[in-house]
Amino acid sequence: MVLFLPACSPRCHHQRNHWKEHSFETISPKISQTSSPKISETSSPKISQTISPKISQAPSQTSSQTTFKVGINEILPFVFLEEQTPYGYEIELWNKIAADLDLQTEWVSYEVFGDMLQDLAAGELDAAIAGISITSEREAGGFDFSYPSYRSGLQLMVRSSQANSVQATVEGLFNWQVWRPLLLVMATSAAVGALIWAFEHRHNDHFSGHPIRGIGQGIWFAIVTLGTFGYGDVTPNKLPGRIIACLWMGASFFIVADFIASLTVGQLVQSRFSFEDLSGERVGVVDDTTAEIYGRSQPVRLVEFATFEATLAALESGEVAAILYDYPTLKYIASRNPKQYKLVGEPLTQEDYGIAFAEGHEAVEKINQEILFLQEQGYLRLLREKWFGEDAAPSLAPYDDAGSHR
Protein backbone atom coordinates (compact mmCIF):
# COMPACT_ATOMS: atom_id res chain seq x y z
CA MET A 1 0.00 0.00 0.00
CA VAL A 2 1.03 3.59 -0.46
CA LEU A 3 1.79 6.40 1.93
CA PHE A 4 2.74 9.91 0.81
CA LEU A 5 3.37 12.37 3.61
CA PRO A 6 4.73 15.69 2.37
CA ALA A 7 8.06 16.88 3.72
CA CYS A 8 6.45 20.16 4.69
CA SER A 9 4.34 18.55 7.42
CA PRO A 10 5.73 19.64 10.80
CA ARG A 11 4.21 16.67 12.56
CA CYS A 12 5.90 14.12 10.35
CA HIS A 13 9.26 15.91 10.05
CA HIS A 14 10.63 14.69 13.36
CA GLN A 15 9.24 11.22 12.70
CA ARG A 16 11.17 10.98 9.47
CA ASN A 17 14.39 12.22 11.09
CA HIS A 18 14.04 9.45 13.67
CA TRP A 19 14.27 6.84 10.96
CA LYS A 20 16.48 8.54 8.41
CA GLU A 21 19.81 6.88 7.65
CA HIS A 22 22.69 7.88 5.46
CA SER A 23 22.05 6.16 2.15
CA PHE A 24 24.58 3.97 0.40
CA GLU A 25 24.09 5.79 -2.87
CA THR A 26 24.54 9.24 -4.28
CA ILE A 27 21.14 10.26 -5.55
CA SER A 28 20.98 13.01 -8.01
CA PRO A 29 18.06 14.83 -9.01
CA LYS A 30 15.79 15.79 -6.19
CA ILE A 31 12.27 14.35 -5.77
CA SER A 32 9.91 17.17 -6.52
CA GLN A 33 7.72 18.05 -3.59
CA THR A 34 4.27 19.55 -3.80
CA SER A 35 3.83 22.72 -1.82
CA SER A 36 0.33 21.74 -0.80
CA PRO A 37 -0.01 19.96 2.53
CA LYS A 38 -2.58 17.58 1.04
CA ILE A 39 -2.55 15.56 -2.13
CA SER A 40 -5.66 15.56 -4.23
CA GLU A 41 -7.58 12.32 -4.28
CA THR A 42 -8.00 12.49 -8.03
CA SER A 43 -4.99 14.25 -9.45
CA SER A 44 -1.91 12.11 -8.87
CA PRO A 45 0.18 11.57 -12.00
CA LYS A 46 3.50 9.78 -11.88
CA ILE A 47 6.45 11.87 -10.75
CA SER A 48 8.35 11.60 -13.96
CA GLN A 49 11.87 12.31 -12.81
CA THR A 50 14.57 9.77 -12.20
CA ILE A 51 15.90 9.87 -8.66
CA SER A 52 19.24 8.14 -8.82
CA PRO A 53 21.50 6.55 -11.38
CA LYS A 54 23.96 5.18 -8.82
CA ILE A 55 23.96 3.07 -5.70
CA SER A 56 27.70 2.87 -5.17
CA GLN A 57 29.72 5.97 -4.44
CA ALA A 58 32.61 4.65 -6.48
CA PRO A 59 33.97 7.28 -8.86
CA SER A 60 33.47 5.16 -11.93
CA GLN A 61 31.05 2.50 -13.06
CA THR A 62 32.31 -0.87 -14.23
CA SER A 63 31.06 -2.35 -17.46
CA SER A 64 29.77 -5.42 -15.59
CA GLN A 65 27.06 -3.45 -13.77
CA THR A 66 23.45 -3.96 -14.78
CA THR A 67 21.11 -0.96 -14.60
CA PHE A 68 17.83 -1.61 -12.80
CA LYS A 69 14.91 0.78 -13.12
CA VAL A 70 13.04 0.49 -9.80
CA GLY A 71 9.69 2.12 -9.07
CA ILE A 72 9.09 3.32 -5.51
CA ASN A 73 6.00 4.60 -3.75
CA GLU A 74 5.99 5.96 -0.20
CA ILE A 75 4.70 3.66 2.54
CA LEU A 76 6.04 4.17 6.05
CA PRO A 77 8.32 2.76 7.32
CA PHE A 78 9.16 0.66 4.26
CA VAL A 79 9.78 3.51 1.82
CA PHE A 80 10.34 7.15 2.80
CA LEU A 81 10.64 9.77 0.08
CA GLU A 82 12.35 12.88 1.41
CA GLU A 83 14.34 15.33 -0.68
CA GLN A 84 17.10 13.48 -2.56
CA THR A 85 17.34 10.30 -0.52
CA PRO A 86 14.74 7.53 -0.34
CA TYR A 87 15.19 5.33 2.71
CA GLY A 88 13.32 2.77 4.79
CA TYR A 89 13.14 -0.98 5.41
CA GLU A 90 12.70 -2.04 1.78
CA ILE A 91 15.07 0.62 0.43
CA GLU A 92 17.80 -0.65 2.74
CA LEU A 93 17.09 -4.25 1.74
CA TRP A 94 17.28 -3.37 -1.96
CA ASN A 95 20.52 -1.45 -1.47
CA LYS A 96 22.04 -4.53 0.11
CA ILE A 97 20.83 -6.79 -2.72
CA ALA A 98 22.06 -4.35 -5.37
CA ALA A 99 25.47 -4.00 -3.73
CA ASP A 100 25.92 -7.78 -3.48
CA LEU A 101 24.78 -8.40 -7.06
CA ASP A 102 26.61 -5.36 -8.51
CA LEU A 103 23.43 -3.70 -9.77
CA GLN A 104 23.08 -0.04 -10.66
CA THR A 105 19.74 1.42 -9.49
CA GLU A 106 17.67 4.08 -11.20
CA TRP A 107 14.87 5.13 -8.85
CA VAL A 108 11.53 6.31 -10.26
CA SER A 109 9.12 7.80 -7.72
CA TYR A 110 5.32 7.56 -7.99
CA GLU A 111 2.62 9.38 -6.08
CA VAL A 112 -0.03 6.79 -7.01
CA PHE A 113 0.50 3.11 -6.30
CA GLY A 114 -1.69 1.96 -9.21
CA ASP A 115 0.33 3.99 -11.73
CA MET A 116 3.50 2.25 -10.63
CA LEU A 117 1.96 -1.20 -11.11
CA GLN A 118 0.68 -0.21 -14.55
CA ASP A 119 4.15 0.89 -15.66
CA LEU A 120 5.66 -2.27 -14.22
CA ALA A 121 3.21 -4.46 -16.14
CA ALA A 122 3.92 -2.46 -19.30
CA GLY A 123 7.64 -3.13 -18.98
CA GLU A 124 8.65 0.46 -18.25
CA LEU A 125 10.14 -0.67 -14.92
CA ASP A 126 12.27 -3.64 -14.01
CA ALA A 127 11.02 -3.84 -10.43
CA ALA A 128 8.89 -2.07 -7.83
CA ILE A 129 9.14 -1.86 -4.04
CA ALA A 130 6.40 -0.30 -1.95
CA GLY A 131 5.07 -2.82 0.57
CA ILE A 132 3.55 -4.85 -2.28
CA SER A 133 1.58 -7.91 -1.23
CA ILE A 134 2.18 -11.16 -3.05
CA THR A 135 -1.14 -12.48 -4.35
CA SER A 136 -2.16 -15.08 -6.91
CA GLU A 137 -4.21 -12.45 -8.76
CA ARG A 138 -1.16 -10.28 -9.31
CA GLU A 139 0.97 -13.25 -10.24
CA ALA A 140 -1.59 -14.17 -12.89
CA GLY A 141 -1.91 -10.54 -13.98
CA GLY A 142 1.55 -10.00 -15.41
CA PHE A 143 3.85 -9.78 -12.38
CA ASP A 144 6.56 -11.94 -10.88
CA PHE A 145 7.57 -11.68 -7.23
CA SER A 146 10.60 -12.22 -5.09
CA TYR A 147 10.50 -14.39 -2.00
CA PRO A 148 8.77 -12.59 0.89
CA SER A 149 10.74 -10.00 2.81
CA TYR A 150 8.12 -9.13 5.45
CA ARG A 151 4.86 -10.61 6.78
CA SER A 152 1.99 -8.20 7.20
CA GLY A 153 -1.83 -7.95 7.18
CA LEU A 154 -4.76 -5.55 6.94
CA GLN A 155 -6.19 -3.73 9.96
CA LEU A 156 -8.66 -1.01 10.83
CA MET A 157 -7.75 2.35 12.35
CA VAL A 158 -10.14 4.91 13.85
CA ARG A 159 -9.84 8.32 15.48
CA SER A 160 -8.71 8.23 19.09
CA SER A 161 -10.97 10.78 20.78
CA GLN A 162 -12.46 11.39 24.19
CA ALA A 163 -15.90 10.77 22.70
CA ASN A 164 -14.89 7.22 21.79
CA SER A 165 -13.70 6.56 25.36
CA VAL A 166 -16.93 7.88 26.88
CA GLN A 167 -18.97 5.84 24.42
CA ALA A 168 -17.04 2.68 25.30
CA THR A 169 -17.60 3.31 29.04
CA VAL A 170 -21.33 3.84 28.60
CA GLU A 171 -21.62 0.73 26.45
CA GLY A 172 -19.71 -1.23 29.10
CA LEU A 173 -22.29 -0.32 31.75
CA PHE A 174 -24.98 -2.04 29.70
CA ASN A 175 -22.85 -5.06 28.80
CA TRP A 176 -24.34 -8.37 30.01
CA GLN A 177 -20.81 -9.79 30.39
CA VAL A 178 -20.20 -7.22 33.13
CA TRP A 179 -23.53 -7.59 34.95
CA ARG A 180 -23.81 -11.40 34.85
CA PRO A 181 -21.03 -12.14 37.40
CA LEU A 182 -22.28 -9.36 39.70
CA LEU A 183 -25.80 -10.73 39.66
CA LEU A 184 -24.48 -14.26 40.28
CA VAL A 185 -22.55 -13.14 43.38
CA MET A 186 -25.54 -11.19 44.72
CA ALA A 187 -28.00 -14.03 44.14
CA THR A 188 -25.87 -16.79 45.65
CA SER A 189 -24.91 -14.63 48.65
CA ALA A 190 -28.58 -13.88 49.29
CA ALA A 191 -29.48 -17.58 49.07
CA VAL A 192 -26.71 -18.63 51.46
CA GLY A 193 -27.58 -15.78 53.84
CA ALA A 194 -31.20 -16.89 53.94
CA LEU A 195 -30.21 -20.52 54.65
CA ILE A 196 -27.86 -19.49 57.45
CA TRP A 197 -30.60 -17.36 59.00
CA ALA A 198 -33.12 -20.26 58.73
CA PHE A 199 -30.84 -22.61 60.69
CA GLU A 200 -29.35 -20.11 63.17
CA HIS A 201 -31.93 -17.47 64.11
CA ARG A 202 -33.55 -19.50 66.93
CA HIS A 203 -30.39 -19.94 68.99
CA ASN A 204 -27.79 -17.48 67.55
CA ASP A 205 -28.05 -13.87 68.67
CA HIS A 206 -26.24 -12.71 65.53
CA PHE A 207 -29.16 -13.84 63.36
CA SER A 208 -32.07 -13.35 65.78
CA GLY A 209 -34.58 -10.57 65.83
CA HIS A 210 -36.46 -9.27 62.84
CA PRO A 211 -36.13 -11.51 59.74
CA ILE A 212 -34.87 -8.67 57.58
CA ARG A 213 -32.09 -7.93 60.08
CA GLY A 214 -31.28 -11.61 60.51
CA ILE A 215 -31.17 -12.37 56.79
CA GLY A 216 -29.05 -9.24 56.30
CA GLN A 217 -26.53 -10.61 58.79
CA GLY A 218 -26.58 -13.93 56.91
CA ILE A 219 -25.89 -12.17 53.60
CA TRP A 220 -23.06 -10.22 55.26
CA PHE A 221 -21.57 -13.49 56.50
CA ALA A 222 -21.85 -14.99 52.97
CA ILE A 223 -20.15 -12.01 51.30
CA VAL A 224 -17.19 -11.79 53.70
CA THR A 225 -16.74 -15.56 53.43
CA LEU A 226 -16.88 -15.36 49.64
CA GLY A 227 -14.16 -12.75 49.67
CA THR A 228 -12.03 -14.98 51.96
CA PHE A 229 -11.63 -12.06 54.40
CA GLY A 230 -14.16 -13.17 57.04
CA TYR A 231 -13.94 -11.09 60.18
CA GLY A 232 -15.25 -13.77 62.55
CA ASP A 233 -17.76 -11.31 64.02
CA VAL A 234 -20.69 -13.32 62.65
CA THR A 235 -20.44 -17.14 62.65
CA PRO A 236 -22.91 -20.06 62.74
CA ASN A 237 -22.99 -22.10 65.95
CA LYS A 238 -24.94 -25.24 65.08
CA LEU A 239 -23.91 -28.14 62.84
CA PRO A 240 -26.36 -27.45 59.93
CA GLY A 241 -25.23 -23.83 59.75
CA ARG A 242 -21.58 -24.80 59.84
CA ILE A 243 -22.09 -27.43 57.09
CA ILE A 244 -23.67 -24.74 54.90
CA ALA A 245 -20.76 -22.43 55.74
CA CYS A 246 -18.20 -25.09 54.72
CA LEU A 247 -20.00 -25.81 51.45
CA TRP A 248 -20.18 -22.10 50.77
CA MET A 249 -16.45 -21.70 51.41
CA GLY A 250 -15.69 -24.43 48.85
CA ALA A 251 -18.11 -23.01 46.31
CA SER A 252 -16.74 -19.50 46.78
CA PHE A 253 -13.47 -20.42 44.99
CA PHE A 254 -15.40 -21.34 41.86
CA ILE A 255 -17.71 -18.33 42.09
CA VAL A 256 -14.80 -15.91 42.42
CA ALA A 257 -12.98 -17.63 39.53
CA ASP A 258 -16.10 -17.35 37.36
CA PHE A 259 -16.49 -13.71 38.37
CA ILE A 260 -12.93 -12.85 37.28
CA ALA A 261 -13.22 -14.90 34.08
CA SER A 262 -16.49 -13.22 33.14
CA LEU A 263 -15.02 -9.75 33.59
CA THR A 264 -12.00 -10.76 31.48
CA VAL A 265 -14.24 -12.09 28.72
CA GLY A 266 -16.24 -8.88 28.89
CA GLN A 267 -13.09 -6.84 28.35
CA LEU A 268 -12.09 -9.06 25.42
CA VAL A 269 -15.51 -8.67 23.86
CA GLN A 270 -15.22 -4.90 24.14
CA SER A 271 -11.73 -4.99 22.60
CA ARG A 272 -12.93 -6.93 19.57
CA PHE A 273 -13.76 -4.70 16.67
CA SER A 274 -14.91 -5.89 13.29
CA PHE A 275 -16.72 -4.69 10.20
CA GLU A 276 -20.00 -5.70 11.84
CA ASP A 277 -19.43 -2.88 14.33
CA LEU A 278 -19.05 -0.50 11.38
CA SER A 279 -22.07 -1.78 9.46
CA GLY A 280 -23.36 0.98 7.20
CA GLU A 281 -20.48 3.33 8.08
CA ARG A 282 -18.05 4.91 5.61
CA VAL A 283 -14.65 3.20 5.55
CA GLY A 284 -11.73 4.66 3.57
CA VAL A 285 -9.33 2.61 1.44
CA VAL A 286 -6.66 3.41 -1.13
CA ASP A 287 -7.67 2.69 -4.71
CA ASP A 288 -6.07 -0.25 -6.56
CA THR A 289 -5.01 -2.01 -3.38
CA THR A 290 -6.06 -5.29 -1.84
CA ALA A 291 -7.62 -3.35 1.04
CA GLU A 292 -10.14 -2.18 -1.55
CA ILE A 293 -10.74 -5.78 -2.66
CA TYR A 294 -11.20 -6.96 0.91
CA GLY A 295 -13.47 -4.05 1.82
CA ARG A 296 -15.90 -4.76 -1.02
CA SER A 297 -17.02 -7.94 0.73
CA GLN A 298 -17.80 -6.18 4.01
CA PRO A 299 -21.10 -4.56 5.16
CA VAL A 300 -19.76 -1.01 4.97
CA ARG A 301 -19.85 1.90 2.55
CA LEU A 302 -16.43 1.84 0.94
CA VAL A 303 -14.85 5.21 0.03
CA GLU A 304 -11.84 5.02 -2.31
CA PHE A 305 -9.01 7.56 -2.38
CA ALA A 306 -6.09 7.95 -4.77
CA THR A 307 -3.46 8.19 -2.02
CA PHE A 308 -3.07 7.12 1.57
CA GLU A 309 -2.52 10.71 2.60
CA ALA A 310 -6.00 11.59 1.31
CA THR A 311 -7.43 8.57 3.14
CA LEU A 312 -5.80 9.62 6.41
CA ALA A 313 -7.04 13.19 5.97
CA ALA A 314 -10.59 11.89 5.49
CA LEU A 315 -10.34 9.98 8.78
CA GLU A 316 -8.99 13.04 10.59
CA SER A 317 -11.79 15.25 9.27
CA GLY A 318 -14.51 12.72 10.07
CA GLU A 319 -15.41 12.07 6.44
CA VAL A 320 -14.94 8.35 7.13
CA ALA A 321 -15.41 6.44 10.39
CA ALA A 322 -12.36 4.20 9.87
CA ILE A 323 -9.69 3.33 7.35
CA LEU A 324 -8.51 -0.09 6.22
CA TYR A 325 -4.81 -0.33 5.42
CA ASP A 326 -1.55 -2.18 6.05
CA TYR A 327 -1.00 -3.05 9.70
CA PRO A 328 2.71 -2.03 9.90
CA THR A 329 2.01 1.43 8.49
CA LEU A 330 -1.04 2.01 10.69
CA LYS A 331 0.91 0.86 13.75
CA TYR A 332 3.75 3.24 12.84
CA ILE A 333 1.35 6.19 12.55
CA ALA A 334 -0.78 5.35 15.60
CA SER A 335 2.25 4.84 17.84
CA ARG A 336 3.49 8.35 16.97
CA ASN A 337 0.06 9.99 17.17
CA PRO A 338 -1.76 8.13 20.00
CA LYS A 339 -4.03 11.09 20.74
CA GLN A 340 -5.26 11.15 17.15
CA TYR A 341 -5.46 7.54 15.98
CA LYS A 342 -5.81 4.04 17.39
CA LEU A 343 -5.86 0.55 15.94
CA VAL A 344 -8.96 -1.53 16.61
CA GLY A 345 -9.53 -5.25 16.45
CA GLU A 346 -7.01 -7.79 15.30
CA PRO A 347 -5.23 -7.98 11.91
CA LEU A 348 -7.79 -9.18 9.39
CA THR A 349 -5.48 -10.96 6.95
CA GLN A 350 -2.02 -12.46 6.78
CA GLU A 351 0.05 -11.43 3.80
CA ASP A 352 3.63 -11.30 2.61
CA TYR A 353 5.43 -8.34 1.06
CA GLY A 354 7.84 -8.91 -1.81
CA ILE A 355 9.65 -7.17 -4.64
CA ALA A 356 7.52 -7.06 -7.78
CA PHE A 357 9.03 -7.57 -11.25
CA ALA A 358 7.90 -7.38 -14.83
CA GLU A 359 6.74 -10.85 -15.81
CA GLY A 360 9.55 -13.13 -16.94
CA HIS A 361 12.35 -10.83 -15.80
CA GLU A 362 15.66 -12.67 -15.94
CA ALA A 363 16.94 -11.28 -12.62
CA VAL A 364 14.17 -12.76 -10.44
CA GLU A 365 16.04 -16.01 -9.76
CA LYS A 366 19.29 -14.26 -8.78
CA ILE A 367 17.47 -11.87 -6.45
CA ASN A 368 15.53 -14.73 -4.86
CA GLN A 369 18.79 -16.55 -4.21
CA GLU A 370 20.19 -13.40 -2.61
CA ILE A 371 17.11 -13.00 -0.36
CA LEU A 372 17.46 -16.62 0.77
CA PHE A 373 21.15 -16.01 1.47
CA LEU A 374 20.37 -12.86 3.50
CA GLN A 375 17.74 -14.78 5.46
CA GLU A 376 20.22 -17.57 6.24
CA GLN A 377 22.86 -15.06 7.32
CA GLY A 378 20.45 -13.31 9.71
CA TYR A 379 20.42 -10.03 7.77
CA LEU A 380 16.61 -9.89 7.45
CA ARG A 381 16.22 -10.53 11.18
CA LEU A 382 18.57 -7.65 12.00
CA LEU A 383 16.76 -5.41 9.52
CA ARG A 384 13.38 -6.17 11.11
CA GLU A 385 14.75 -5.50 14.56
CA LYS A 386 16.18 -2.18 13.38
CA TRP A 387 13.00 -0.87 11.76
CA PHE A 388 10.25 -2.61 13.74
CA GLY A 389 11.89 -3.78 16.96
CA GLU A 390 10.68 -7.31 16.28
CA ASP A 391 11.87 -10.67 15.05
CA ALA A 392 8.80 -12.04 13.30
CA ALA A 393 10.33 -14.24 10.64
CA PRO A 394 8.64 -14.00 7.24
CA SER A 395 7.54 -16.99 5.27
CA LEU A 396 9.96 -18.00 2.55
CA ALA A 397 7.28 -19.55 0.39
CA PRO A 398 7.26 -17.75 -2.97
CA TYR A 399 3.58 -16.86 -2.85
CA ASP A 400 1.01 -16.37 -0.11
CA ASP A 401 -2.62 -16.21 -1.16
CA ALA A 402 -3.98 -16.12 2.38
CA GLY A 403 -5.52 -12.68 2.18
CA SER A 404 -5.39 -9.26 0.63
CA HIS A 405 -3.16 -6.23 0.93
CA ARG A 406 -1.46 -3.45 -0.95
N, C-alpha and C positions, 0 to 999 in steps of 0.2 A: 504494500500500500504506500501511499505517497504523503509526505508531509513537507509543506513549504512554509517556513516561518521567516519573514523578511528580516534582514540584518538590522533594520532600523528599529525593531521592537525592543524597547528598553528592558522589558521583562525577560525576554529570551537571551539578551546579550550576555548576561553573566552565566546563564546556563550553558551557552555554547563555549565560553571561555573555560568552563570547568572541564569540558571534554576535549578541547582542542589540543592537538599534538602537532609537533613539527612533522611535515610530510616528508616522505622519501624523495619526492620528485620536485623539480622546478616547473611551476605551472605558469604558462604565459598567457594568453590574454585573460583578463578578469571576467568573472561571471557578471553579466549585467544585472543590476538590482533595480526593481521597480521602486519608485519613490512612494507609492501608495502603501499604507499599512495593511491593506487587505487586497487579496487577489480576487478578481471577478470570478464568479462561478461559471461564466459562459465564455469569457475571452481568455484563453490560455494557450496560445500557440507555442510551438517548440522554440526554446532559446537556441538560436541558430549557430552561435559561435562555438568554436572548439576551445576547450579549456586547457589542455596540455598535450604537447607532443612528446614529452619525455617523462620517464619515471626516474631513471638514474641521473645523478648529477655529474656523471663523467663528462669530460669536455668534448668527447667525440663519440659518435655512434658507430658501432661495428656493423659490418655488412651482414652478420648472422642474425641480427635482431629482426623480429617480426612485428609489424605495426598492428595494434589491436584498437579498433574503434569501439569504445565502450560507452553506452548510454547510462546516465545516472539521473535519479529523481530523488528528491529529498524525503527521507523518512527517518526520524530520530529514534534511537541513536545509531542507526545503521549507516545512513548517509547524511552528512551535514554539507550544505553548500554555503560557504561564507567567503566573500571576496575571491581571492585567487586560488584558495586551497580547499578542495573537498576533503573531508575526513570522516571517520566513523568506523564502526565495527567492520562493515563489508568493504569499505575503502582500504582499511589496513590489511584485511585478508587478501584482497586483490593485489595490493602492492607487494605483498610477500610472494604470492604466486608468480606475478610478473617478474620479480627480481630473480626467483629461482629458475624460471623458464626462459629468461633473457628476452622478455617481451617489451616492446615499446607501446605505451598507452596513449591514446588520444581520447580525452574525455569529451563527451557531448552531453550538456545539461538540458533537462526537460522540465517544464513546469507541470505538464499533464502526463500522468502515468500512462494513459491509453495511447497517447501519441508516440511514446517511446516504444511500446509493444508493436504498434503498427509499423514503425520504421524498422524494428528488428525483424519482423516477419517479411518485410519487403526486401531485406538484405542490405539496408543502408547502414546497419550496425553489425558488428561481429558478436557483441555480447551486451547484456544489460544487468545492472545490479541496483536493486531498490527494494529489498525485502520482498522478493517475488516468490509467491507460493508455488510449489510444484504440484500440478494437478494433471489428471489424465486428459481433461478437456484441452488444456494448453499444449500438452504433448501431442495430441492429435490435431491441433490447430496450427502447426507450422513451427513449433519451438522444440529445441532440445534443452536439457537441463544438466547441470553438474550434480554431483552428489550433494546431499543437504549440508548446509553449514550452520543452521540454527533451527531449533524446533520452536514453533509458535502456536498461535490460535486466536480466534476472534473473541472479543469481549465487549460488553456494554459499558459506557461511561455516562454519568449524569452530572448535573450541577450539584455542588456541595454547598447547601445553603441552610440557614437556620430554620427556614420553613420546612425543609425536608426532615430535620431532626425533630421538630415539634410534631409533625405529622406522624413520624414513626412512633413517638412516645404515646400519642393519643390512640393510634391503632393498637399498640401493645396493651393498653388498658382494657380493650375489648377483645383481646385474644383469648380463646378458650384454652389454649395451651398454658396460659399463665394462671387462669382462674381454676382450672380442674384440680391441680394439687392443693390449692388453698381450700377449696371446698371439701376435698377428701380429708384433710387434716381436721377441719372444723367438725365434719359429720362424725368421724370416728371418735374424736375426743368427746363429743357430746354423748355418743352412745356409751362409751366406757364410763363417763362421769355419771350417767344415769344408772348404770348397773352397780357401780360402787355405792352410790346413794341407797339403792334398793336393798343391798345386803348390809349396810353399815349404819343407817340412820337410827335404828332402834337402840343401839348400844354404844355408838361412837359419837361423842359430843361434837366432833368436827363436822359431822354430816347431819346432825339433828336440827330440830327447829322447822321453820317453814320449808316446804319442798323446793321452792325456787332457790333459797339460800343453800340448802343441802346439795342440790344438783349442781349449783354453781361451784361449790367446793369440790365436788367430784370432777367437774370439768377442769378446774384448776389443777387438781392432782394429775389428771390425764395429760394435760399439756406440759407440765414441768417434767413428768416422767418421759414423755415423748422426746423432749429436748435433752434428755439425759443429764439435766441439771437440777434434779429434785432437791427441794430444800429440807425435806423431812418434817416440815411443820404440819402436814396433813398426810396421815397414813391409815390404811385399813387395819383393823385389829383382829377380825375373825378370819377363819380359814377360807370361806368362799370369796371374801373380798381380796384376800392376799393371792389366791389362785388367779383371779381376774387381773390383779396387778402384775403378776409374773407373766401371764400370757400377753398382756399389753406391752410389757417391757420387751418381750421377744418380737412382737409384731412391729414395735416402733422402729426397729432397724430397717425393716422393709419399707415402711411408710416414709421414713426420712429419705431413704435411697430413691424411692419413686418420686418424691417431691423434688429432689435435686435433678433427677433425670428429666422430669417433665419441664422444669424451667430451662434446662440446657437445650432440650428439643425445641422449646418455644423460641429461644434465641436463634437457633439454627434456621427455623422456619422463617423468622423475620429477616435473616441475613440472605436467604435465597431470593434471587431476583431473576425473573425470566421474561420472555416476550409476552406471556399471559398477563403479567402485571402492567404491561404497556399496551394492552389491547386497545386498538383504535387511536393510539397516540402517534405523533409524528416522530419518526426515527431517521436521523441523517446518516448517509453513507456516501462514499466517494464513488463516482461513476467508473465503470469498467473494472471493478474489483470484485473479488469473490465475496466480500461483505455484501455487495449489492445482490449477488446471486443467492446468498443465504437469506438475506432479509426478505426477498420476494416470497418465501414460503412461510413467513410469520404473520400473525394477525395484527399487523401494524400498518400505518400509512408511511410508506417509504418515501423519503425526500432525497434526491440525488444531487450531488454537488461535483463540480469539476475538480476541485482540489480539497485536500484535507484542511487547509487553513480556512476555507470557506465553510466547511462542515463544523469546525471548532467554533467559528464565529457565530454560526447559527445556534449552537448549543448555549453559548455565552449570552446571546441576546434573548433566548427563550423561544426562538422560532421552532426548534425541535426539543422534544422532551429528553432525548438521549441520542447518542451516536454509537454506531457499531463499527469497530475498527480493530487493527492489530493490537493484541494484548501488550507486547513489549513497548510499543510507542505510547499507548494510553497509560501504562504504568509509569513510564518516564515523565510524562506530562503531569499526571496526578500527583506523583511524589514531589514534584517541584512547585505545584500549585494546589496544596491540600485544601485551602479555603475556597477554591473555585470549582474543583472537579473531584469526583470520586468514582472508583470502579465499583460495579455492583454485580452480584452473582459470581458464578464461576466461568472460566473460559468455556466457550461454546463448541469449539472445534479443536482439533489437533492437526497442525500442518507443519510442513518443513519449508524453509527458505533455501533457495539455490540460485546459482548464476544461470541466467537464461541465454541461449545462443540461437542464432539463425539455424534452421533445420539443416542437418547434415554437415555442420561445421567440422572441419578436420581437427581442430584443436581440442574438442570436447574430451577425447580419451586422455590426452596428456594432462589436461587440467584436473580431470577426475583422479588420475593417478597421484597428482600433486596433493589434492585435498586428502586422499587416503593417507599419504605419507605424513602430512601435517597433523592429521588426527592421531596417527601412531606415535608421533614424536611429542605429543602433548601440546602442540602449538594452539590448536583450537580451544582446548581447555583453558589455557592461559589467557587467550583472547576473550573468552566469555567472562572469566573472572575479572579482567580489566574493565570491560564495558558494562557488565551486568552484575558483578559481584556474585556470580553463581557458577555452578559446575554441572549444569544439566546437559548431559551428553546428547547430541543430536543423533537421529537415526542415520545410518549409512546406507539405507536402501535407496536405490536411485529415484524412486517415485513414491509419493505418499498421497493416496486418494481418499484420506480419511475425512476430509472436510473441505472448507473453503477459506480463502484468504485473499491477499492482495492480488 
